[in-house]
């Protein structure tokens, strides 16, 4: 098994056009993500004592442990939400995929 791959998840507003989401994802890659996936989802959550249900963009990125802090910093500085959902964990991966993610640290980004 590899050293593991850091998976970071967040959401973005549904009123963002896809090109804007794509541009945000490109910035994530430029800040150390090796891969970013995005899709439309429906989120239900409680905010200010009210139940909300709305569409959002779900963002999931993969990076090495070395790049995690850079990406979390980028999200905290650039996220449009007042209190963004930012979750992360280390996932096991195949040896080949793990090497691909780790190799990213040796490239200039």
Secondary structure, 3 states (H helix, E strand, C coil): CCCCEEEEEEEEECCCCHHHHHHHHHHHHHCCCCEEEEEEEEEEEEECCEEEEEEEEEEEEEECHHHHHHHHHHHHHHCCCCCCCCEEEEECCCHHHHHHHHHHHHCCC
